[in-house]
Amino acid sequence: MIKEGKIGVQEAIALIAITISVKVYFTSPSYVAKVVGTSSWYMTLISAATAIVGFAVLCKLLKRFPEKDLVEAFEQSLGRIFGFVFSLVLVLFLLISTAVMIREFAEVLKVYALPLTPPSFVIGILLTVTVLVCILGLESIARAARLFAYYILAGFLIVIVLAYNNYDYHNLFPIFGYGLDKTVIYGISRSSFYGEVITLGIIATSMQGLSHIKKAGYTALIISGLTTAIALGMSMMAFNYATGQEITSRMYVLSRIIKIGGFLQRLDPFFLFTWCIGTMVGISFLLYCTVSTYCKTFRIRDLRPTILPWAIILFTVSMIPDDLTTIAGYVQILRQYGWTIFFGLPLITLTLAVIRKKKGTSQRCQ
């Protein structure tokens, strides 16, 4: 068994909430506006509610196999071969998701802040820091996430509040966007925006029992759902849905247009700092979960020697797409269909465990 240390509920909440919420700074808000129009702010709440249901399935699975993580639950429910296949699919999906996220960050940063810097340089610098952090272990990542969470949240709220004179609530109408039915259906299918909550199953043995996993997961989903809805709603009020569709990063531009008097304006450097820190935490955690799942799948006891090779693979995969347009297409595919992996694998595993009457022998403290 890999010794990953122990983390508390607050650290887990910070990890999941940051990893999910930081994606609102990228291209997703603009794409969502194209699909559902003005209803995007509450569409994401539907996605969060769907993710809560998916996370409840994961909790049921972990309850059935106490003191086991998700990889071990796959193996005990499905057998060694099919459990191996499910775990490997999860590894590959986490790798692709992380690669798309880091390349999207580099491309958006290139658009607004570093137009002459090649994405490979930005990704290389970020991965260098990420490797060092991952070598320190899960506890270090979690404690850093808890420390930075307050500053990231404060930076987010400062931008939202100080942009108040740019808001026009009329931009939220028509309230049903392109149709309530389309909003609901798309909100459900886009639940994978919050799919990183499944990583709590990967680090389950580092938590203090199922009750702590539940508390961390549900709280993180509520926090990230509210912050994402606020970001989408406020940026929609600042830029009507027609204009918002053409903006690469609505939150970054929102921080740029802040102007209160002659001195308080152009807060984008402050926003950029919190954005970069949040992205670094999210990518470090996702890379760690990818390596951890891989090592558990192949029963490798020490994951540290594999971190650098996985970082090189991550760099290579992230450089495959040609440009931001291609990356944005990959992002939307992952957002719309990623739930089949994030929530589908635990659901299939739990269903087969019930049918085959597979159940763990030990009892974890609830």
N, C-alpha and C positions, 0 to 999 in steps of 0.2 A: 504494500500500500504506500502511496506517495504521501509524505509528510508535508502538508500544506499549512499547518498552523491553524489557529482559531481566530475567527472574527466575530464581532458583535452585531447586533441588529442595526445600530446606527451606521456602522461601516458598510454593511450590506445595502442598506437603503441608499446611501450616498453613491455607491458603485452603480447600482441599477438605474437610479434616477438620472445621474449624470450621463451615463452611456446612452440612455434613451433620449433625454431632452436635448442633448447637444445637436441632434440631427435636425432640429427645427431651424438651425442657423444656415442650413445648406439649401438645396434646390427643391426640396419636397413641398414647401408652402406654395411656391409658384405653380408647380404641376397640379397640386390639389385644386387650386383656384380654377384651372382650366377644365377640370373634370366636373366639379360640383358647384362652382361659382361661389356665391356669398355664404354658403352654408358650411364652409370648410371648418369654421371654428367649433361647431358642435358635432361635425362629422368625426373629428378626432376623438371626441368623448365616446362615441359609439365604438370606435376602434379600441379605446381603453377598456370599455365594459366587456367587449368580446375577449380581449386579452386576459381580463380577470377570470372569465370562465375557463379559458385555456390553462391559466395558472392553477385554477382549482383542480383541474384534471391531473396536473403534475403533482400537486399535493396529495391527491388520492393515491397516486402511484407510489410516492415516497412513503406514505403511511402503510401501504401494503408490504413494502420492503424496507422495514426500519433499519437504521444505521447503514444504509446503502446510498450511494449516489446514483445519478441517472444511468451511467455506464453499467454499473453493477446490476441495476434494475432491468436494463435491456437484456443482459446475459441471463439473469435468473428467470425472467419471464419467457424469453424467446429461445433460450439455448445459446450455446457458445457461437455457433455459426451465424445465425440470424441476428443475435445480439451484437456480434462483431460488425455485421453489415450496417445495422442501424447506427452504431457508434461512429463508423467510418463516414457515413453520410452526413452525420452531424458535424464531424471534423471538417469535411470539405465545405459544407455550407457556412460554417463559422469563418473559415479561411476566406471564402469569396466575399462574405459580408464585410469582413474587416478590410479586405483589399479595396472594395468599392468605397467604403467610408473614408479611408485614408487618401485615396485618389481624388474623391470628391472634395475633400478638404483642401488639398493642394491646388486643385483647379479653381475653386472659389477664391482662395487666397491670391492666386495669380491674377484673377480678374480685378480685384479691388485694391490689393496692397502691394503685390510683387509682380508687376506685369512682365518684367524682363528676366525673372528667375525661372529656370526650368523646373517642372514638377518633380523631376527625379531628385533634385537637390533638396527640396522641401521634404519629400518623403524620406530621403536618406537621413536627414537631421532628426526628423521625428522618430524614425525607427531606431536610431542610435540611442536616443533617450529611452525609448520603450524597452529595448533589450536590457539596458542597465536596470530599469525599474523591475522588469519581470524576473531578473536574476535574484533580486532582493527578496522576491516571494510575494505571495498573496497578501500576507499581513501588511507589508509595506505599501502595496497598492491601495488596500482598503483604508489604511490610516491616512494616506495622502488624499484619498477621495473625500474622507470625512473632513479633513482640514480645509480643502479647497471648496467644498460644497457651499460653505457660507459665503465665500467671496464670489463664487459663480452666481449664486442666487441673488446676492446683493447687486452685482453688476447687471443682471437681467432686469431686476425691478427698477433700478435707477434709469435704465434706458426706457423702459415702459412708461414710467411716471413722467420723466422730463420731456417726453415727446407729446405730452398732452395737448399742446396747442396745434398739433397737426391732425388731430382726430376729428372725424365727421361721422356720427353714428348712422347717417343716411346711407353710407357705403355698405352697411350690413343688409340692406334691403335690395331685392326681395328675400325674405328671411329663409325661404325654402330653396334658394339657389336654383338649380336646374331641375328641381323636383325632389320631393321628400323621399320617394321610393329609391331614386338613384343615390341620394345621400346615405340612406340606411344600408343599401346593398354594398356600396363602395366602402362605407365605414367598416362594415363587418369584414370584407375581404382585405382591407388594409390594416388589420389588427397586427400584422407582423411588424409594424412600426414599433410596437411595444414588445416584440418577441424576445428581446435580450433578457427578459425576466426569467426565461428558461435556464439561464446560466446558474441560477440558484440551485438547480438540480445537479449541476456539474460540481459545485463546491459545497454540496449538502453536508458532507462529513466535516467541513470546517465550521459549520454553524452549530449552535447549542440546542439542537433538537428541532423537530418539525414545527413546533409552535413559533420558534424564532424565524424559521423560514417563511411561514405564513405571514407573520407580522411584517417582515422585511419586504416580501413580494407585494402584498396588497398595498402597503403604505407607499412603496416606490411607484407603483402603477398609478395610484391616486395623485401623487405629487407630479409625476411626469405628465399625466393626462391634463391636469389643471394648467401647468405651465405651458404646455403645447397649445392648449385651447386659448389661453390668454395671448400668447405670441401670435397665433393665427388671427384672432379677433382684432387685436390692436393694430397689427400691420394691415389688416383689411380696411380698418377705419382710416388709416393714414394714406393708403393707396387703394383706390377702388379696384374691383376685381379685374377690370380690363387692363389697368396699368400694372397691377400686381403680378399678372401672368408673365410679364416681360422682364421682371426683376430677378436676377439670379439668386441673391440672398436678401430677402425682404428685411430681416432683422438688422443686417449690417447697414443697409441704406437707411433704415429707421434711425439708427444711431448717428448717421451722418447729417440728417436734416434737423437734428435738435438745435434750436436756436432760442435762447431766452436772454434777452438783452444783448449787449455788445460783447460780453465776455464768455458766457456759458453757451458754447456751441462746438460742433464737430467733436463729439465724444467717441468717434470710431476707434481711436487708438486704445482707449480704456476698454471698449467693447472687445477689440481684437485680442487683448491680453486674456480676458476671461474665456473667450471663445477657444483660443489655442490651448489653454490649460485644461478646459473641459474635454476637448478632443483628445489630448494626450492621455488623460485618465481613461477615457472610453476605449481608445485603441489599445492601451496597455492591458486593460482588463480582458478585452476580447482576445488579444493574442495569447494571454496567459490561459484563458479557458480553452482555446484551440489546442495549445501544447499539452495542457493537462488532460483533455479528452483523448488526445492521441496517445499519450503515455499510458493512460489507464486502459485504453483499448488493446495496446500491444504489451501491457504489463511491464512497462519500464518504470523502475522505482525512482530514479533521479531524473527530473525533467530539465534541470539546468543546462546540461550539455546540448540539448535539442533546441534551445531557445534561439540561438544565433542562426542555425540552419533554417528554422521556420521563418525567421525574420527575412532571410534572403529570399525564400520562396514567396513570402508576402510581398516583398518589394517587386519581384519579377511579375507576379500576377497583377499587381496594381498598375504596372506600366504597360500592360497589354492593350487597353482601350486607347483610341487615337486622341480623343478630345473630350471636352465637357459634355457635348451633345450625346456622345456615345455613353459616357458615364451616367448621365441623367436617365437614359433609357434603361440601363442596368438597374439603377436605383429603383425605378418604378416597378420593374419586374419583381425585384426582391420584396418591395413593400406590398405588392398586391398578391403574390403567390407564396411568399415565404412562410405563411402560416401553416402550409402543408408540412413543413419540416419542424418549425418551432413547436407547434401544438399538435400536429398530426402524429408524429412519432410517439410521444407519450400517450396519446389517446389509443393508438393501435396496441401499444404495449400493455396498457391497463386493461383493455378489452380482452386481449388474448390471455392475460394473467387471470382474469375472472373466469373465462371460459375453461381454461386448463387447470383452474384451481391452484395456481402457483401463488405462494405467499412466503414472506420471510419468516424465519424461525425466532429471531430475537425481537424484543420490543423496545423501541426507543422512547425516551421520555417525551411526552406530548406537552 
